[in-house]
Amino acid sequence: MIGRLNHVAIAVPDLDAAAEQYRSALGANVGAPQDEPDHGVTVIFIELPNTKIELLYPLGESSPIQGFLDKNPAGGIHHICYEVDDILSARDHLIETGARVLGTGEPKIGAHGKPVLFLHPKDFNGCLIELEQV
């Protein structure tokens, strides 16, 4: 069901500093900041030859990323994102197998303009999983 790894998301306490570190120290192709109000984050994507890194920064005080950074002040890996061909079919299959879909269970539009869902980390070895329809 899952396809390729789309991105690894890293919550960061300072978005500009993190972007500059990837740009200068690692020579990465760093995109522009992009606000995602529906998800409560500002993101920057770093393009790699085989996947992307997504830097996450809180957008507003109620951002879920702020809660993550409160527990992990230095930041850290927040989630991994896998691609799926049909997000509704994937969701239905996962629910049938006992996995919990976060929120209402209905896909939201993600940072790439495509439908996304998140799966409860307790159902996947402590890892928050994002599914993105391709």
C-alpha positions in Angstrom: 0.0 0.0 0.0 2.7 2.6 0.9 4.9 4.0 -1.8 8.1 5.9 -1.6 9.3 8.0 1.3 8.1 11.5 0.5 9.8 13.4 3.4 11.1 13.3 6.9 9.8 16.3 9.0 12.0 17.9 11.6 10.6 20.4 14.2 13.0 23.2 14.7 13.1 26.0 17.3 14.6 28.5 14.8 13.5 28.1 11.2 15.9 30.6 9.7 18.9 29.1 11.5 18.0 25.6 10.5 17.5 26.6 6.9 20.8 28.4 6.9 22.6 25.4 8.4 21.2 23.1 5.7 22.2 25.6 3.0 25.7 26.5 4.2 27.0 23.5 6.1 25.4 20.8 3.9 25.1 22.7 0.6 21.4 21.8 0.3 18.8 23.3 -2.0 16.5 25.1 0.5 13.1 26.3 -0.5 11.2 29.4 0.8 9.2 29.4 4.0 5.5 28.5 3.4 2.8 29.1 6.0 0.2 26.3 6.4 -2.5 27.7 8.6 -4.7 24.6 8.4 -1.9 22.7 10.0 -0.6 25.4 12.3 3.0 25.4 10.9 5.4 27.2 8.7 7.4 24.8 6.6 10.6 24.9 4.5 11.3 22.0 2.2 14.9 20.9 1.5 15.2 19.0 -1.8 17.4 15.9 -1.8 18.0 13.6 -4.8 15.8 10.9 -3.4 13.4 12.6 -1.0 12.9 15.8 1.0 13.4 17.1 4.5 10.6 19.3 5.9 11.6 21.8 8.5 8.6 22.6 10.8 8.1 25.7 12.8 5.0 26.7 14.9 2.5 29.1 13.2 0.6 30.5 16.2 0.4 29.5 19.8 -2.0 26.6 19.3 0.4 24.9 16.8 0.9 21.2 17.5 4.6 21.8 16.7 4.8 24.2 19.7 3.8 21.4 22.0 6.4 19.2 20.4 9.1 21.9 20.9 8.0 22.4 24.5 8.9 18.8 25.2 11.9 18.8 22.9 13.4 22.3 23.0 16.2 21.5 20.6 13.8 20.1 18.1 13.8 16.7 16.5 12.2 14.3 14.0 8.5 14.9 14.2 7.1 12.5 11.5 7.8 10.6 8.3 5.6 10.9 5.2 4.8 8.0 2.8 3.1 8.3 -0.5 -0.1 6.4 -1.3 -2.0 6.1 -4.6 -5.5 6.4 -3.0 -5.7 8.0 0.4 -9.3 7.0 1.1 -8.6 3.4 0.3 -5.5 3.5 2.5 -7.4 5.1 5.3 -10.2 2.5 5.2 -7.7 -0.4 5.1 -5.8 1.1 8.1 -8.9 1.6 10.1 -9.9 -2.0 9.4 -6.6 -3.2 10.7 -7.0 -1.2 13.9 -4.9 1.8 13.2 -6.1 5.2 14.4 -6.4 8.1 12.0 -5.9 11.5 13.7 -8.5 14.3 13.5 -11.8 13.7 11.8 -10.4 11.0 9.6 -11.0 13.1 6.5 -7.9 14.2 4.5 -6.8 17.8 4.6 -4.7 19.5 1.9 -1.0 19.4 2.8 1.9 21.6 2.0 2.3 20.0 -1.5 -1.4 20.8 -2.3 -2.3 17.1 -2.0 -4.6 15.3 0.4 -2.9 14.1 3.6 -3.8 12.1 6.8 -1.8 11.4 10.0 -1.8 8.1 11.8 -1.5 7.8 15.6 2.2 7.2 16.7 1.1 4.7 19.3 0.0 2.4 16.5 3.3 2.7 14.6 6.1 2.1 17.2 6.0 5.7 18.5 6.4 7.3 15.1 3.8 9.8 13.7 3.1 8.8 10.1 1.8 11.1 7.4 0.2 9.7 4.3 0.1 11.8 1.2 -1.8 11.0 -1.9 0.2 11.2 -5.1 
